[in-house]
């Protein structure tokens, strides 16, 4: 199965450092010695008057999706979602399912 969800966290925009205006004389791939970087990009969204960060997550070859019964004391949307792929299990906190597809039902 293919599972697509949104993961949320608090907006930490106030904690981001700003640049000094100095120019960089090399590209990212050269600096990190890799061909391609996988970016951890969060977008800022507003929900119920609160600024949050949200990022899409996609999981392939999923064998099971579970929603463990947990209650969260914070104000973030979503809940913990358990994703099982083969022998691995991953828990994604503060997530909302967007879509689940099974190409071979």
Secondary structure, DSSP 8 states (H G I E B T S, - for coil): -EEEEEEEEE--GGG-----S---SS-HHHHHT-S-------EEEEETTEEEEEEEEEE-S--EEE------SS--SSEEEEEEETTEEEEEEEEEEEEEE-TT-
